[in-house]
Amino acid sequence: MRLRCGSVFARADRRTKKSFEPMAKTRALVKRRKAIRNIRKITRTMELIAMTRFQRALRRATEAEAYTRKIAEIAADLSTSAADIRHPLLEKRDKIDNCLLLVITSNRGLCGGYNASILREAGARIRTVPEEGSTLHLEVSGRRGISYFRFQNISVSKTYTQFEDRPRFDEVEVLANDYLERYTSGKVDRVDVAYMKFHNISKQSAVVETLLPLSAVAPQQPEKPVPEPAARFVEYEYLPNPRDILEEILPDSFRVRLFKCFLDAAVSEQIARRIAMKAATDNAGEMIKRITLQYNRARQAQITKEIAEVIGGAAALK
């Protein structure tokens, strides 16, 4: 008797659960739609924040672009016209025993394939350095890059996390002075930087550039072609002498060039984050539409079933 009652209760419980399945489904859809709406609010807010930071970083990068290009052109012209003067920052060393690679990544995620592209280019350079018979000194800026190389069991000599979306020149100058001292003293024979280069709003590319020696750095060309008369050879008069001028302008050229790398990285990061958050917001909107359609269908089926049960019960009473 006990077993029979238990089986009856079990069948009744299954019927009860089955009758409440549509209601449970609609409740789950409502909760899911509410959660996605909250996520869409977050991604939309992050998109607006990224847009504001991008505009601010773009303004700083644009202001530094003309100065960086001009000082690179002057340094290249001076080194060409003063060919009889030797400077340690211009000399290409025959054998590269020690190579320093600085990888600039972001401190935060949610920026699409920004960090992955930079780390891919950096990984290619890391693999080629031992093939050249050189010792690699790896330095990483950004928590994402630090975590990646820690996961890959690749030793990193120095790490930096203070460079956010508004890098300051005084912070970069400390880093540049350290590189200059190590290069002139012979501790490092080449300095490379892996970062996201900013071309324009619609184009950014992950590159690995050689900043030292300065003779390997080509001055950046403007987007518009230079007229032929303006592209002629420039002849300089040196006062007091070419050596003192080169001693002053070449280190400044390297400092400004390194600072421009951080500015480009900041602009490119905000562009990538804005694109990623916009895509997430659009996807959330599409999911909300799809869940709303599913909810309406489930609710309509539930109402239809309840009406059929009422009609069936009324017909049974006749």
NORNOR-V819334 format. One record per residue. N is the residue number from 1. RES is the residue in three letters. SS is DSSP state (h for helix, s for strand, l for the rest). PHI is phi as a letter, one per 40 degrees, with the letter a starting at -180 (none if undefined). Layout:
# NORNOR-V819334
n->N res->RES ss->SS phi->PHI
n->N res->RES ss->SS phi->PHI
This chain:
# NORNOR-V819334
n->1 res->MET ss->l phi->none
n->2 res->ARG ss->h phi->c
n->3 res->LEU ss->h phi->c
n->4 res->ARG ss->h phi->c
n->5 res->CYS ss->h phi->c
n->6 res->GLY ss->h phi->c
n->7 res->SER ss->h phi->c
n->8 res->VAL ss->h phi->c
n->9 res->PHE ss->h phi->c
n->10 res->ALA ss->h phi->c
n->11 res->ARG ss->h phi->c
n->12 res->ALA ss->h phi->c
n->13 res->ASP ss->h phi->c
n->14 res->ARG ss->h phi->c
n->15 res->ARG ss->h phi->c
n->16 res->THR ss->h phi->c
n->17 res->LYS ss->h phi->c
n->18 res->LYS ss->h phi->c
n->19 res->SER ss->h phi->c
n->20 res->PHE ss->l phi->c
n->21 res->GLU ss->h phi->c
n->22 res->PRO ss->h phi->c
n->23 res->MET ss->h phi->c
n->24 res->ALA ss->h phi->c
n->25 res->LYS ss->h phi->c
n->26 res->THR ss->h phi->c
n->27 res->ARG ss->h phi->c
n->28 res->ALA ss->h phi->c
n->29 res->LEU ss->h phi->c
n->30 res->VAL ss->h phi->c
n->31 res->LYS ss->h phi->c
n->32 res->ARG ss->h phi->c
n->33 res->ARG ss->h phi->c
n->34 res->LYS ss->h phi->c
n->35 res->ALA ss->h phi->c
n->36 res->ILE ss->h phi->c
n->37 res->ARG ss->h phi->c
n->38 res->ASN ss->h phi->c
n->39 res->ILE ss->h phi->c
n->40 res->ARG ss->h phi->c
n->41 res->LYS ss->h phi->c
n->42 res->ILE ss->h phi->c
n->43 res->THR ss->h phi->c
n->44 res->ARG ss->h phi->c
n->45 res->THR ss->h phi->c
n->46 res->MET ss->h phi->c
n->47 res->GLU ss->h phi->c
n->48 res->LEU ss->h phi->c
n->49 res->ILE ss->h phi->c
n->50 res->ALA ss->h phi->c
n->51 res->MET ss->h phi->c
n->52 res->THR ss->h phi->c
n->53 res->ARG ss->h phi->c
n->54 res->PHE ss->h phi->c
n->55 res->GLN ss->h phi->c
n->56 res->ARG ss->h phi->c
n->57 res->ALA ss->h phi->c
n->58 res->LEU ss->h phi->c
n->59 res->ARG ss->h phi->c
n->60 res->ARG ss->h phi->c
n->61 res->ALA ss->h phi->c
n->62 res->THR ss->h phi->c
n->63 res->GLU ss->h phi->c
n->64 res->ALA ss->h phi->c
n->65 res->GLU ss->h phi->c
n->66 res->ALA ss->h phi->c
n->67 res->TYR ss->h phi->c
n->68 res->THR ss->h phi->c
n->69 res->ARG ss->h phi->c
n->70 res->LYS ss->h phi->c
n->71 res->ILE ss->h phi->c
n->72 res->ALA ss->h phi->c
n->73 res->GLU ss->h phi->c
n->74 res->ILE ss->h phi->c
n->75 res->ALA ss->h phi->c
n->76 res->ALA ss->h phi->c
n->77 res->ASP ss->h phi->c
n->78 res->LEU ss->h phi->c
n->79 res->SER ss->h phi->c
n->80 res->THR ss->h phi->c
n->81 res->SER ss->h phi->c
n->82 res->ALA ss->l phi->b
n->83 res->ALA ss->l phi->c
n->84 res->ASP ss->l phi->c
n->85 res->ILE ss->l phi->b
n->86 res->ARG ss->l phi->b
n->87 res->HIS ss->l phi->b
n->88 res->PRO ss->l phi->c
n->89 res->LEU ss->l phi->c
n->90 res->LEU ss->l phi->b
n->91 res->GLU ss->l phi->c
n->92 res->LYS ss->l phi->c
n->93 res->ARG ss->l phi->c
n->94 res->ASP ss->l phi->c
n->95 res->LYS ss->l phi->b
n->96 res->ILE ss->l phi->c
n->97 res->ASP ss->l phi->c
n->98 res->ASN ss->s phi->b
n->99 res->CYS ss->s phi->b
n->100 res->LEU ss->s phi->b
n->101 res->LEU ss->s phi->b
n->102 res->LEU ss->s phi->b
n->103 res->VAL ss->s phi->b
n->104 res->ILE ss->s phi->b
n->105 res->THR ss->l phi->b
n->106 res->SER ss->l phi->c
n->107 res->ASN ss->l phi->c
n->108 res->ARG ss->l phi->b
n->109 res->GLY ss->l phi->c
n->110 res->LEU ss->l phi->f
n->111 res->CYS ss->l phi->b
n->112 res->GLY ss->l phi->g
n->113 res->GLY ss->l phi->c
n->114 res->TYR ss->h phi->d
n->115 res->ASN ss->h phi->c
n->116 res->ALA ss->h phi->c
n->117 res->SER ss->h phi->c
n->118 res->ILE ss->h phi->c
n->119 res->LEU ss->h phi->c
n->120 res->ARG ss->h phi->c
n->121 res->GLU ss->h phi->c
n->122 res->ALA ss->h phi->c
n->123 res->GLY ss->h phi->c
n->124 res->ALA ss->h phi->c
n->125 res->ARG ss->h phi->c
n->126 res->ILE ss->h phi->c
n->127 res->ARG ss->h phi->c
n->128 res->THR ss->h phi->c
n->129 res->VAL ss->h phi->c
n->130 res->PRO ss->h phi->c
n->131 res->GLU ss->h phi->c
n->132 res->GLU ss->l phi->c
n->133 res->GLY ss->l phi->g
n->134 res->SER ss->l phi->b
n->135 res->THR ss->s phi->c
n->136 res->LEU ss->s phi->c
n->137 res->HIS ss->s phi->b
n->138 res->LEU ss->s phi->c
n->139 res->GLU ss->s phi->b
n->140 res->VAL ss->s phi->b
n->141 res->SER ss->s phi->b
n->142 res->GLY ss->l phi->h
n->143 res->ARG ss->h phi->c
n->144 res->ARG ss->h phi->c
n->145 res->GLY ss->h phi->c
n->146 res->ILE ss->h phi->c
n->147 res->SER ss->h phi->c
n->148 res->TYR ss->h phi->c
n->149 res->PHE ss->h phi->c
n->150 res->ARG ss->h phi->c
n->151 res->PHE ss->h phi->c
n->152 res->GLN ss->l phi->c
n->153 res->ASN ss->l phi->f
n->154 res->ILE ss->l phi->b
n->155 res->SER ss->l phi->c
n->156 res->VAL ss->l phi->b
n->157 res->SER ss->l phi->c
n->158 res->LYS ss->s phi->a
n->159 res->THR ss->s phi->b
n->160 res->TYR ss->s phi->b
n->161 res->THR ss->l phi->b
n->162 res->GLN ss->l phi->c
n->163 res->PHE ss->l phi->c
n->164 res->GLU ss->l phi->c
n->165 res->ASP ss->l phi->c
n->166 res->ARG ss->l phi->b
n->167 res->PRO ss->l phi->c
n->168 res->ARG ss->l phi->b
n->169 res->PHE ss->h phi->c
n->170 res->ASP ss->h phi->c
n->171 res->GLU ss->h phi->c
n->172 res->VAL ss->h phi->c
n->173 res->GLU ss->h phi->c
n->174 res->VAL ss->h phi->c
n->175 res->LEU ss->h phi->c
n->176 res->ALA ss->h phi->c
n->177 res->ASN ss->h phi->c
n->178 res->ASP ss->h phi->c
n->179 res->TYR ss->h phi->c
n->180 res->LEU ss->h phi->c
n->181 res->GLU ss->h phi->c
n->182 res->ARG ss->h phi->c
n->183 res->TYR ss->h phi->c
n->184 res->THR ss->h phi->c
n->185 res->SER ss->l phi->c
n->186 res->GLY ss->l phi->g
n->187 res->LYS ss->l phi->c
n->188 res->VAL ss->l phi->b
n->189 res->ASP ss->l phi->b
n->190 res->ARG ss->s phi->a
n->191 res->VAL ss->s phi->b
n->192 res->ASP ss->s phi->b
n->193 res->VAL ss->s phi->b
n->194 res->ALA ss->s phi->b
n->195 res->TYR ss->s phi->a
n->196 res->MET ss->s phi->c
n->197 res->LYS ss->s phi->c
n->198 res->PHE ss->s phi->c
n->199 res->HIS ss->s phi->c
n->200 res->ASN ss->s phi->a
n->201 res->ILE ss->l phi->c
n->202 res->SER ss->l phi->c
n->203 res->LYS ss->s phi->a
n->204 res->GLN ss->s phi->b
n->205 res->SER ss->s phi->b
n->206 res->ALA ss->s phi->c
n->207 res->VAL ss->s phi->b
n->208 res->VAL ss->s phi->b
n->209 res->GLU ss->s phi->b
n->210 res->THR ss->s phi->c
n->211 res->LEU ss->s phi->c
n->212 res->LEU ss->s phi->b
n->213 res->PRO ss->l phi->c
n->214 res->LEU ss->h phi->c
n->215 res->SER ss->h phi->c
n->216 res->ALA ss->h phi->c
n->217 res->VAL ss->l phi->c
n->218 res->ALA ss->l phi->c
n->219 res->PRO ss->l phi->c
n->220 res->GLN ss->l phi->c
n->221 res->GLN ss->l phi->c
n->222 res->PRO ss->l phi->c
n->223 res->GLU ss->l phi->c
n->224 res->LYS ss->l phi->c
n->225 res->PRO ss->l phi->c
n->226 res->VAL ss->l phi->c
n->227 res->PRO ss->l phi->d
n->228 res->GLU ss->l phi->c
n->229 res->PRO ss->h phi->c
n->230 res->ALA ss->h phi->c
n->231 res->ALA ss->h phi->c
n->232 res->ARG ss->l phi->c
n->233 res->PHE ss->l phi->c
n->234 res->VAL ss->l phi->b
n->235 res->GLU ss->l phi->b
n->236 res->TYR ss->l phi->b
n->237 res->GLU ss->l phi->b
n->238 res->TYR ss->l phi->b
n->239 res->LEU ss->l phi->b
n->240 res->PRO ss->l phi->c
n->241 res->ASN ss->l phi->a
n->242 res->PRO ss->h phi->c
n->243 res->ARG ss->h phi->c
n->244 res->ASP ss->h phi->c
n->245 res->ILE ss->h phi->c
n->246 res->LEU ss->h phi->c
n->247 res->GLU ss->h phi->c
n->248 res->GLU ss->h phi->c
n->249 res->ILE ss->h phi->c
n->250 res->LEU ss->h phi->c
n->251 res->PRO ss->h phi->c
n->252 res->ASP ss->h phi->c
n->253 res->SER ss->h phi->c
n->254 res->PHE ss->h phi->c
n->255 res->ARG ss->h phi->c
n->256 res->VAL ss->h phi->c
n->257 res->ARG ss->h phi->c
n->258 res->LEU ss->h phi->c
n->259 res->PHE ss->h phi->c
n->260 res->LYS ss->h phi->c
n->261 res->CYS ss->h phi->c
n->262 res->PHE ss->h phi->c
n->263 res->LEU ss->h phi->c
n->264 res->ASP ss->h phi->c
n->265 res->ALA ss->h phi->c
n->266 res->ALA ss->h phi->c
n->267 res->VAL ss->h phi->c
n->268 res->SER ss->h phi->c
n->269 res->GLU ss->h phi->c
n->270 res->GLN ss->h phi->c
n->271 res->ILE ss->h phi->c
n->272 res->ALA ss->h phi->c
n->273 res->ARG ss->h phi->c
n->274 res->ARG ss->h phi->c
n->275 res->ILE ss->h phi->c
n->276 res->ALA ss->h phi->c
n->277 res->MET ss->h phi->c
n->278 res->LYS ss->h phi->c
n->279 res->ALA ss->h phi->c
n->280 res->ALA ss->h phi->c
n->281 res->THR ss->h phi->c
n->282 res->ASP ss->h phi->c
n->283 res->ASN ss->h phi->c
n->284 res->ALA ss->h phi->c
n->285 res->GLY ss->h phi->c
n->286 res->GLU ss->h phi->c
n->287 res->MET ss->h phi->c
n->288 res->ILE ss->h phi->c
n->289 res->LYS ss->h phi->c
n->290 res->ARG ss->h phi->c
n->291 res->ILE ss->h phi->c
n->292 res->THR ss->h phi->c
n->293 res->LEU ss->h phi->c
n->294 res->GLN ss->h phi->c
n->295 res->TYR ss->h phi->c
n->296 res->ASN ss->h phi->c
n->297 res->ARG ss->h phi->c
n->298 res->ALA ss->h phi->c
n->299 res->ARG ss->h phi->c
n->300 res->GLN ss->h phi->c
n->301 res->ALA ss->h phi->c
n->302 res->GLN ss->h phi->c
n->303 res->ILE ss->h phi->c
n->304 res->THR ss->h phi->c
n->305 res->LYS ss->h phi->c
n->306 res->GLU ss->h phi->c
n->307 res->ILE ss->h phi->c
n->308 res->ALA ss->h phi->c
n->309 res->GLU ss->h phi->c
n->310 res->VAL ss->h phi->c
n->311 res->ILE ss->h phi->c
n->312 res->GLY ss->h phi->c
n->313 res->GLY ss->h phi->c
n->314 res->ALA ss->h phi->c
n->315 res->ALA ss->h phi->c
n->316 res->ALA ss->h phi->c
n->317 res->LEU ss->h phi->c
n->318 res->LYS ss->l phi->c
